Amino acid sequence: MSTLQTLLENVRSAITEIDVDAARAALERGATPVDVREASETAEGHLDGALLIPRGLLELRIEEAVPDRSRELVLYCGGGTRSAFAAATLAALGYTNVRSLAGGFAAWKQQGLRFSVPRTLTAEQTSRYSRHLLIPEVGEAGQRRLLDSKVLLVGAGGLGSPAAYYLAAAGVGTLGVIDSDVVDRSNLQRQILHTEDRIGVAKVVSAKRTIEALNPDCLVNAHEVRLTADNVVDLFSGYDVIVDGGDNFATRYLVNDACVHLGIPSVTGSVYRFEGQVTVVKPGEGPCYRCLYPEPPPPELAPACHEAGVLGVVPGTIGLIQATEVLKLLLGVGTPLIGRLIVYDALDQRFRELKLARDPGCRVCGESATFAGFERYDEFCGG
């Protein structure tokens, strides 16, 4: 009858074990660390960039986390036993480049090598985000990532309101809000961040009050300014994702060009009466806004909401889709709307998807594009 020791010896003879020095070299050349310990153990620290997949869930989660079975993986646990069994399991699943760290995390720490100590959720946060923690694609590691994330909303209006509300509720740790306008009674039909008693108050001030009342975990940076070519780089720098809720082409072009220049993904939405659109621009991975609209239409063909009107719930639908795309980008899950445009028709209650191609000759993201500064967009878009 086999003992645990015999079984472990058989497993170790069938896998590749490496010491700390070899593991460090593998990570430096791009291998992915996989921590198979329990959450209570990883809370004390883990290797930088490690995938946190407990041994008991490895078979269920590894294929989604690492679809490429040829990727080099360095598995580790507390002392090297569980990772050895995990390496054998991955080999049985068809992974061909798997290593187990002998001595595990304990050996790594003993050599004084760098590791990360994750944020620990408080009891209140564990309760608040309990439904997120149940989702394998989010879990505690994903929730910590959201709490550490920074998202900037351009506009605290019809699109920015629902997007900000749900991003705050989801636990995004820092929300920036740019808007130079004040709350008007005509806003309240769709801009759910604001209330009757705040008419005349700066929208960013009103937004900050609402968001922080909803979730004290969320820090709100209120930028009561008009977005311009002169301040866009300073305002956007340091944020992980930009939510474009602008209502004019001048703003959309400026947001697009700045995000491509800075390498920051943006989620762009727009609404018109009963219709809305959403797409994601991720520099280097798909088309930008100018690939879709190289030149703006005449102003009379693209009226703003105050000129054409909008059904109040439509910005809510589009803003929630924008918030969903932001969370997917931050968590690294799902298939973002990169190279895809969602078109929503509220009257027919129908969604359509259009495929978008990158323009190799695009003057902003094209193969030979060079940054020569931002255009004066109000003039470019006819004011």
Protein Blocks (a to p, Z undefined) as FASTA:
>chain_A
ZZfklmmmmmmmmmccddfklmmmmmmnopacddfbdfklmmnoccehiacddfklmmmm
mmmmmmplkbccddddfkopmmmmmmmmmmmnopabbcddehijmlmmmnopacdddddd
dfklmmmmmmmmmpmklommlmmmmmmpccddehjbfklmmmmmmmmmnopabdcdddfb
dcdfklmmmmmmbcfklgoiafklmmmmmmmmmpmmbccddddbdddfklmmmmmgopab
dcdfbfbfklmmmmmmmmmmnopacdddddehjaccdddddehiaccfklmmmbacdfkl
mccfklnopafklmmmmmmmmmmmmmmmmnopajdfehiacdddfklopaddddddddfk
lcklmmkbccebjadfklmnoZZ
